[in-house]
Amino acid sequence: MSADRDPPPRARMQALADELNRHARLYYLEDAPEISDADYDRLFRELQALENTHPEATPSDSPSRRVGAPPADGFSEVEHRLPMLSLDNAMDADEIRAFDERVRRMLEREAPLAYVIEPKLDGAGVELVYQEGELAVCATRGDGRVGEDVTANLRRCHSIPLRLQGDSAARVSVRGEVVLPIARFERLNEDRLERDLEAFANPRNAAAGALRQLHDIDLARLRALEFRAYAVREGLPGGLEGQSDVLRLLADWGFRVSEDHHLCPDVEAVIEKHEALLALRNQLPVEIDGSVVKVESLALQAELGELSRSPRWAIAYKFPPSQETTVVRAIEVQVGRTGALTPVAKLEAVQVGGVTVQNASLHNQDEVERKDVRVGDTVVVQRAGDVIPQVVKVVTSQRPSRTRRFRLPKRCPVCRSTVVRLEDEAVTRCPNLDCPAQLKNNLRHLASRSAFDIEGLGEKLVEQLVEEQLVARLSDVFALERESLEGLERMGEKSASNLLAGLERSRATTLARFLIALGIRHVGETVAQQLARHFGDLDPLLAADQESLEAVEGIGPTIAESVARFFADTRNRAEVERLRELGVRWEKSAPAPPRGEGPLGGKTFVLTGTLVDLPRSRAKQRIEALGGVVTSAVSKKTDYLVAGAEAGTKLEKARKLGVEILDQAALTELLGD
C-alpha cells in the first residue's frame, strides 16, 4: 500500500466532520477562530461532495446534519420522563436566608450548607436527549410534563453537540437554556431594520420564537442562538458529589456552561456573589434576571426531594425589577372565567426591562383605592419578577386637575347583571353563570389540555359558538350537531367532522380531568387528582360535605368550602348530570383507604437517600395507597425509616431512636411488589 494514498472516503469524511466541528466550537463558543469563513466553507463543501457520493458513510455528527427540514404539519409532542420543574423565587437577602433556614431544618442540620450559585439565564428552557452519545431529541419545556419536538430547529444551533465527547450512558438527558447573546441580537435587529422588517422586542422573545419556527425558517437567527447547559437529569455517572461536578461534566461533554458560577460555603457567601453578579449584569454577553441557588451536594438534593412544581433544593434569587414612568390613558374592566371583575390600566406604551408594556392589572377595588390610581395619572411601572407588569405608585405631583377616583361598575360590563362582593373576599364578581364573558373563558378552560383536551375547539371557534348562541351553557358543547357547525364562518365539512371526532374522543376521560373541566375555584391538577384518588368516583364526592372534604389529605378549609359550595348549587349539579347524559364518562377506581386503614394502617414512614428505579414520590404513593403515612422528620413515633443510597443524618437519628430501618428490598417486600 502506498504511504501517500488518499484515505478511504469514510475516514476522510469523519476527519472533515471532526475538523469542522472543532472550528465551529472555536468560533461559536470560544470566540477564537483559527480559519477564515472562506476556508471553513471550502472544507464544508468538500464534506458535502463526499456525502453526496457516499451517503451511507455520512458521519452521525456531520455539520451538514444541522440543516434539516422542519416538521410539515407542526410540532409533535414530547413527554419529559422527568418533569421540567419551575423554581420558587426569592426577591431579597432575607428571603434567601429563609430558604437556607428551611433547607437546613428539613435536613436537621445546624452547620452551614454549601451552595452553587449560577446566573439565571433569561431564555427558553429545553431538554436534550442523547441516545448512545448522539443527539436524538430536542424538546421545549412546554407545560413541564409535555413539550414540543424542536429537534429540526435546534440541530442548527452550533453550541449543541451532535455527539457527546467522552464516555456517557446509553440515554442522557441534559437540561439547559437557549439564549440569544446581546451582540448577536443587536446584529440581527440591524439586519432586520435594513430589510424593512420589524425589530425583535428583546433577546428572550427572539430566542424562544426561533425554536418554534415552522415556515420561512430564519437560519441566521437559529445559528445565532446559544445553548447553556446546567443539569443532567438522566445518565449521570457515579462518583459525582456535587452540582459543581455536574457543571464540569457538562463542559467535558462539549457543552457551554455559564462562566459566572461559584461554589459558596454558606448562604452569606451566596448573597455576596449575587450582589457581585448584579453589579456585572449590564456587562454580561447574555441577559440574566437573577441567580439560581442550588444545594451543592447531590446526595442532599436527593434527600430534600421535589414538590409537584419545584425542587426543595433550589431557588431563583431574582434581581430587583427595572422601573419606568408612563401615563394611564384609561382604566378598563375585564370579566374573568370565575366572574371576577378586574380593573386594568391602559398605559401609554413604555419599554420596561426590554419589553413593551401597555397594560397593567390593578387587581381589585381595594388595590385601586390603596394606590389611588386615576385616569391621566403619571405612574411608575415595573415588571414584577421581571415578568408581570404592575403599577408601583402614582406620581401625585404630576396629577392633572379634575381627575376622578375610579370605582368598579355596579353592573357587569358584559351581561349587565348586578355584581356582588362577598364579605370575606377582595374580589367583585358577576354572579351570572351564563354571562358570555365567563362562558367563553369556561369553554376555553374546558377544552384545555389538562381538562377535556378537545382537539379543534380553539379560541376563534369558542367566540363563534357563544356569539351564535350554539353554546349557552358548558354542556351544550357535547350536544353540537354537524348541520349547525357547518353553518359557521370558516367551518366546512372537514372542520366540523374533526371537531365532532375530537368531542367524541374527549367524552372518555378521567375523573380528575372531569373535575378540572368543571372550573371549580381552587381545583387545579393536583387537587383534582387528590379528590379522584380519595373518592374513586363522582357520586361519593357529590355526597361529601365540607367536613368530609377537609379529611382528604392536602385539602384545606378554603378548597373544601369551594368544592362543597360548587356541588351544593343545583345549577351546577344539573350541569354535571347533563354532561353524563351526553356521554361523558370515566373509569371508576377503588378509593384510597382512609388514614389508619389498609395493610400499612397506622404505620409512619420516613424516606431518605436515593432509591434505585423507585422515585420517592412513587414510593410515597404506594405507602399511602396501603394506608401508611409518610412524614419528613424522624421521631419516636416513626415506625420505619426507608434508607436508600447516600442516606444522611436521618439514618443516624433513626439508629439512635431505635427506629426499624428498611432497605429498598425490604420496602418492596412490605409493599407486596
NUSE-953812 format. One record per residue (C-alpha): residue in one letter; x, y, z. Coordinates in steps of 0.001 Angstrom, whole numbers, plus 524288, in hexadecimal, padded with zeros to 5 digits. Layout:
<bators>
AXYZ...
</bators>
This chain:
<bators>
M800008000080000S8054E80D487FC51A808338162A807E9D8029C8222380104R7F62081B927FC6BD7E9C3823737FEF8P7E26281EE280B15P7D5C08173080884P7C95E81FAD8076DR7C40D81BDC814DAA7D0B781FC081BAFR7D1E782C8681421M7C3AC82FFE816DFQ7C54D82DAF82574A7D1E98359682587L7CAF7840E581EC5A7BF7A8401B82829D7C89E84046833DFE7D03384BD882E63L7C3FC853B182B27N7BE008510A83884R7CAA28557883EFFH7CA9E862378375DA7BC2F8646483A44R7BF15862DA848B8L7CA5A86C84847E1Y7C1A787651840DBY7B4CF8751C84827L7B9238717A855D8E7C6DE8768F857CDD7C71D8827B84EC0A7D48187E0C849F9P7D34987A5183B84E7DF458745F83510I7DAD9874BA826E0S7D37287E2081E2DD7C54787C7481A23A7C9DB8794380C60D7D2AB86E4781147Y7C789868F2819B4D7BE798692680DE3R7C8A686208805A4L7C998856E180F78F7BACC85683810CFR7B8D98557C8020BE7C2CB84A698013DL7BB57842FC80BCBQ7AE5884541804DEA7B3F38402A7F800L7B8C0833B97FE97E7ABB5831C680575N7A4838331D7F893T7AD33828877F2C2H7AD9281FB77FEBFP7A1068228F80689E7A230815B180DF3A7AEE481A7381424T7A9CE827B3818F3P7AEC6829DF826F5S7A41182A9783140D7A9888379083620S7AB7283D9E828B8P7A94384C68828A9S7A0B484A6B81CAFR796BC843A582560R794568505782C92V78C2C854BA8210AG77FAE84CAD8208FA771C884E9C81C2CP768268538A82667P75C0284B8682989A7522584D6681EBDD745B884E04826E8G74A70853C8833BEF751E784EB583F5DS74FC88415784535E74EF683FDB853DEV759F983AC285C5AE75714835BD869F6H761EB838B487399R7653A82C5587B1EL7682D83501886C2P76080841D588789M7675684EA188465L763F68558C8910BS7633786401893F8L76A9F86ABA89EECD7656E871ED8AAAFN769FD880168AB68A77145888008B598M770DC896A58B37FD77A9289B438BDD3A78507896F88C774D77B5A894198D257E773C988AC88C9A9I78022883A18C578R783FD882518D3E4A7766487CEE8D6A0F7787F873008CBC0D7856586EF38D1FDE77EEC86D6D8DF4DR773F08656B8D967V77D5985C458D265R785FE85A488DE69R779E7857CE8E6BCM7753484D308DD69L782BF8472A8DDB7E7835F848C98EC8AR7905084F998EAD1E795A685B178F293A7A2BB85C6F8EB96P7A3C38657D8DFA7L79FC285F7C8D2C9A7A78E860C58C628Y7A09B865ED8BA0BV7A3B68680E8ABB3I79F15875088A637E79D2A876618978BP797EB8816088EF8K789578803088C76L78908880AE87DAAD77DF48881D87736G77AF487EE986BF7A7732D872BF868B3G774C28662A8706DV776E1859CA8686AE77A4084B7286A4FL784058444C861A9V78384835738614FY78F5382DBE85CAFQ78E8781F5285901E79B77817FA858DBG7A2418252985947E79B6682B0A84D74L7914C835EC84D91A783CE82FE584BDFV7796E839908507CC778B3847FD853FAA76C5D84C1085B31T76714858B4860CDR762E38597586EFDG7548C85A5E86B19D74C05858A987704G7570D851F387E51R7521C8444F87B29V74FE7844FF86C7EG757CA84D8B86357E7593384F63854AAD762ED8482884C28V76BCE852E1846C5T776E8849E9842B9A776B984E6C83494N778E985C8A838B7L7829885A8B843D3R78B95851DB83BC0R78F6485E9F83543C794348644884231H7A305862A2841ADS7A4D4862978506FI79D0B855EC8519EP7A5E584A0F84F98L7A0808403E845FER7A87D8361384D31L7AD358362D85B41Q7BBD88366485D52G7C14282B528659DD7B9B18207186C36S7AB4A8215F86FA8A79FAD818DA8732EA796D7812D5868DDR78CC281D8886B5AV7904582B1887023S787008365A872E6V78D33843DB87371R7859A84FDD877C0G7895A85DBE874A6E7856786AD286F13V7857B86FBA86123V7897287E0C860F6L78C8D88833856B3P7991588F9185A27I7970289E4185A6EA7A1118A16684FE7R79AFB897988467DF78D6189CA3849EFE7916F8AA7284658R7975D8A5DC83974L78AE389E7083621N782A28AA77838D9E78B798B3248309CD789FB8A99482564R77B368A8F482718L779E18B7B482711E7820A8B88A81AADR778628AF188146CD76CB08B71B8192AL768DC8AC86822E0E7641E8AED0830BDA76EED8ADE883AE4F76E288A38584578A7698D8A8E08528CN7740F8A24085AD2P77DBF896E785A58R7752888DB886232N7698288EC18591DA7723488DC084D31A7786F8815085299A76B9E87AF0856A1G7655487E5C849A5A770BD8789F84223L76E3586B3C84810R7603F86ABF84312Q7623486EC5834EEL75ACA8663582B5FH75B2D86DA981E99D7646E8779781885I76F1C8732C821D0D7781E87E2D8263DL7850E876E582596A78CF28829982A1AR7852488368836A9L78633874C68394DR794E4874DA83734A796288809684046L7901F8791E84BA1E798728741B856B6F7955D8689485F81R79A6E868B086D71A7992985C1E87525Y796D985B81883C7A7919484DFD88766V791EE83F7A88454R784FD838EE88791E787D082B6A88204G7949F8245C87FAAL79C9782AD288A70P7A89B8224988CD2G7AC3A81DA989A69G7B6C7824138A270L7B1B6831FE8A12AE7AF2A838BB8AE13G7AA1A846508AB0EQ7A3F284FB98A16DS7B1578557389E86D7B582847C689A03V7A9968474889116L7AD798542E88AB9R7BB4B84F1788871L7B5C1842A18827AL7AD1E84A8887942A7B8E58526C874CED7C07C845C387291W7B5418408C86A5CG7B67584C7F86190F7AC27855B5866F0R7AD9E863DD86A6CV7AA7B866E987895S7A95C8746287EA0E7B6C487932882AED7B1C38811D88E31H7AE27875BB89704H7B4208748C8A487L7B4BB86AB38AF99C7B0E3871CE8BC21P7B3B386C6B8C9CAD7A762872758CFB4V79BA987B078CCFDE7A2C6887C18CFFBA7AC8C884B48C547V7A0ED882438BC30I79B9F88FD88BF1CE7A901895DA8BCB8K7AA9B88F0A8AF84H79CBE892BB8AB9CE79F908A1208AE34A7AC1F8A01C8A654L7A4A3899F089B05L79A778A4BE89BAFA7A5598AED489A5CL7AA2D8A7BE88E18R79CAC8A5AC88856N79DCC8AFCD87D7DQ7AB7F8AB45879BAL7A81589D078774EP7A6D6897B786968V7993E8920F86C03E78D6D8971B8734EI78B3C891F988111D7809C8954E88ADAG786A28901E89752S78DEF8849B89D0EV78A748765B89EEAV78E99870E78AC13K78FFF8621F8AD62V7940F8596C8B891E7A19B854BB8B48CS7A09A846AA8B976L7996D83D7E8B027A7969B834418BB79L7901C83F318C326Q788828434A8B6FFA7830F8357B8B64CE77FC3835AB8C4C6L7789F842998C3A1G770E383E058B7CAE7672D8459A8AFB3L7599884B468B0B0S74FE284A258A58AR754698570989F9DS762298597F8A4A8P76DE6853108AB19R77006855818B99CW77EC3856B68B78CA77F0A862288ADFDI7798A86FDA8AD1EA779FC87B5F8A3C8Y77FE58876A8AA3EK77A2F892408A1D5F7800E89F8589EC2P778498ABC48A247P76F4C8AEC0896D2S771F28BA9688E4CQ768108C5A888F00E763128CFE58857BT7595E8DB25885A5T74D728DC3F87CC3V73F7A8E18A87C50V7326C8DAB287EEDR729FD8DD39872FBA71E158D56B87790I719A18CB558817AE711CF8C03287BA0V70AA78B52388292Q70C8B8A71087E50V703FA89B988826DG70B6F88F1688522R707E4880A088482T703088808B8928CG6FB5C88D25890D5A705AE895A389756L705878A3DA89314T713828A88D8914CP717058B6D188ED6V722168B80A884E3A72A108C460882D9K72BE88C76787460L739318CDE5873C5E740828D65186A49A749F68CC4E8647BV757048CBC186B8EQ762E18C2AE86B38V7651F8BBE58784EG770208B2148794DG770958B0AC86A81V761E88AE3186900T757728B79486436V74D528B96B86F03Q73FCE8BEC986BC7N737288B84187600A738518B60A884A0S72E898AF2588D56L729748B6F0898EAH724048AA4589EB3N718188AF148A656Q711388BAF18AC0FD719508BAA08B89CE725F48BB388B0CFV721068C6A18A895E71D4C8CE1E8B4DDR729F58CAF18BBECK7321C8D0758B0CFD727BA8DA6E8ACBFV72A088D80589E3CR7223E8E11D89568V721078E32F886C7G72B238ED60882C5D7348F8EA1F88DD4T7431E8E8C888BBAV7470B8DBB5891B5V753478D3CE8945FV752488C63988E59Q75ACE8BA4488F98R75A8F8AC1288B72A758538A46D897F1G7626F8999889846D766AC89F2A88B0DV75A438994388537I74D0A89F1688923P74AFA8ADBE88705Q746228B4D28931FV743AC8C2BE8978FV74CDC8C5BE8A2DDK748018D3458A695V741DC8DFCE8A1B5V74A208EBFF89FD0T740108F4E78A625S7482C901238A3C3Q745488FF698952CR736B58FC89896ABP72E30904C888D97S7231A90CD48933CR7152D9078889399T718B18F91A89408R70E8B8EFDD899BER710008E4228A2B2F70D5A8D74089BF3R702628CE4C8A07EL6FEE38C10189B0BP6F18D8C10189460K6E57A8BC1189BA1R6E1C08B3E388FE0C6E9C08AA138881AP6EEF88B10087BEFV6EC028A4D9873D3C6DE8889FE9877FCR6D9C58AB588806FS6D6E38A2B288C40T6D8438A92E89993V6E5C68A5EF89ED8V6E8698A0CB8AC93R6F3CC8A1248B603L6F3F9897138C0E4E6F79A89BA18CE7AD703C5893318CF60E708EB896058C1AAA70FDF8A16E8BB52V70A8F89DD48ADEDT6FE028A3178A7EDR6F72D898FA89F70C6EC71897788957BP6E37788CCA89B13N6DD608893F88DFAL6E29687BD188A05D6DD6F87E1687C37C6E4CB88ADC87ABBP6EAF088A2F86D19A6F81B88EB18722CQ6F891883A087BF3L6F300879E687270K6FD7D87C7186850N7084B87B3C8724DN701F986F368785DL70134868D986AFCR70F8886BA08686BH712BD865BD875A4L70A1E859E18731DA710F5857658661BS71EB78593986BA2R728DC84E6F86C1AS7279684C2B87AC0A718AD84B0E879BFF7114E8447386E7AD71C3384773864A5I712938499B85972E719DD84A1D84C9FG7148B8546E8434FL70DA485CCB84D80G7163C868D784C81E7144D876CC850EEK70E0E87BEC8445BL70463870B3843DFV700C2872D485226E6FDB08810D84ECBQ6F4C487CD0843B1L6EDCC8723E84B60V6EA1F87BB88563DE6E6EF8875684D87E6DE7987EF084487Q6D7DA87964850CAL6DB2186B6A84D2CV6E0F5869F085AC7A6D9C287084865F8R6DED486792870C9L6EAF685F19871ECS6E43C8522986F32D6DEE8857668623FV6EC30854FC85C30F6E9CB8464285CAEA6DC768481385643L6E1A184F0384A20E6DCBE849CE83D13R6E3408496782FC9E6D8FA851B1828D8S6DA1685D348323FL6E8F985C6E83237E6E9FE85C9A82365G6E2278692F82351L6ECD38706E82AA7E6F69C87950823E3R702C6871F181F50M6FD378652F82479G6FC2C85BAE81939E6F87284D62818E7K70635848BC81C41S707ED85233827B5A6FAA484E7E82D27S6FE078400682C10N70AFF84232832F0L7047F8497B83E27L6F9DC83F3B83FDEA704468349383FCCG70BFE83C30849FBL6FFE283D828527CE6FD3B82EF88516BR70B2582BA9855A7S70A3D8353D860F0R6FE0182EE286671A706A8823F986BC0T70EC082ABF87628T713448294F8843EL70C5D82DF489076A717808377C8933BR7166C83DA0885A2F7079C83E6C8871FL70902845D6893EBI712E084F2C88DBFA709B0851978824BL6FEA3855E288B59G7069E861E588EF2I704CB860B389DA9R70C3786B748A49EH71915866ED8AAA2V71857859A28A3CEG7242C857EC89AFFE72B3D84BA28969ET730E8848028A3E9V7245384A0C8AB9CA71C3B843148A133Q7252F8373F8A1E0Q7247D837218B0C3L71599837578B062A7150382CD68A5D9R71E45823E58AD4EH716EC825BC8BA19F708E3823FE8B550G70B0E81B278A994D6FEA081FC78A2AEL6F62E82BEC8A183D6EA4F8279D8A96BP6F1A2826328B669L6F783833958B3E0L6EA0D839708B138A6E56E833F48BE3EA6F0EA8396C8C5F6D6EEEB845348CECAQ6F96584F2F8D224E6FDEB847948DE17S6FFBA83B328D5FAL7074B842C28CBC6E710688487E8D5F9A713BE83A948DA0DV71A1F838678CCB8E728DE8399B8CDD3G72D88846728C7F4I71FFE84CC68C7CEG71E9C858708D0D0P71290860128D524T712C78699B8C9B4I7131985EFA8BF52A70947856B08C6BBE6FFB7862178C7A7S7015C865298B929V6FEB2857208B4F1A6F33F855738BE51R6ECEF862358B9F4F6EEB585EB08ABACF6E7CB8519F8ACC2A6DD57857308B5CDD6D8E9860288AABET6CD65859B88A3C6R6D15585FE5896C8N6DEDD859F6897A5R6D96384C9789B2EA6D02684D7688F92E6DBC485097886CFV6E354844E188C02E6D7D083BD48899BR6D5D4840F887BDDL6E43783EAA878B4R6E2898309787CFEE6D60782F58874F5L6DD908345086922G6E7398291E86A63V6F25982EA98727CR6F8098233187A17W703DB81E9788198E708EB81225887A3K7059D81017895E9S710C480D1289F1AA71116807B48ACC5P7123E8131A8B636A71EBC813D98BE11P71D0480E808CBDEP71B7B818CD8D673R726FB81B588DF42G72849810858E91BE7222A806488E028G728467FCDA8D670P733C07F3648D80DL73CB67FE628DCAAG732578056F8E49EG737E580CC38F037K745F780B668EB95T74E708177E8E9C7F759A1817A38DFFBV764F3820D58DD2AL76C5781FEB8D036T77AA9823D38CED9G7856B821B98C4DBT7840081D588B6C5L77B9F811948B330V77FAB80A748A6B6D7753980B3489BF9L76B2C80F848A617P7690381E3E8A70ER76585822A88B4B3S758AC828268AFCAR754F481A978AAC8A7591C8140E8B789K750F681DF48BF17Q7450881B3F8B696R7465D80C878B876I7479180DC98C73EE73BF6816FA8C83FA733BC80E618BF46L73573803838C95DG7315F80C618D49AG73EB7810AF8D96AV7432C81E808DC4EV74FCD824A48D731T755EF82FB58DEFFS76276837648DD12A76877836DB8EABDV76CFC82B398F2CFS7672E82A9390094K76392820B390B00K7569681EF1903E8T75D4F81A848F754D75B3080C098F49AY7643580A5C8E8E7L76F6A811ED8E2D9V7715780E1B8D495A77FCC810828D1CEG784B3811258C3D7A7924B8140A8BEC7E7999381F768C50BA79006820578D071G7934682BF38D915T79108830578E70FK7836782A728E7B9L7898E81CF48E783E79227820468F32BK786A0825C48FAB3A77E4B819CC8F7AFR788DE810EB8FD1CK789C5818E09099BL77AF98184590B78G77A45809C790865V771B280BC48FC61E770F47FFDA8F378I778EC802458E71FL774DD7FCAE8D9F9D77D077FBE08CDB6Q7766D7FC4A8C063A774E27ED838BFADA76E0E7ED398CCE9L765197F85C8C8D3T761A17F15D8BC2CE75E307E52F8C3D5L755FA7ED0E8CD5DL74E967F3698C225G74C087E6298BC22D7527C7E9ED8AF3A
</bators>
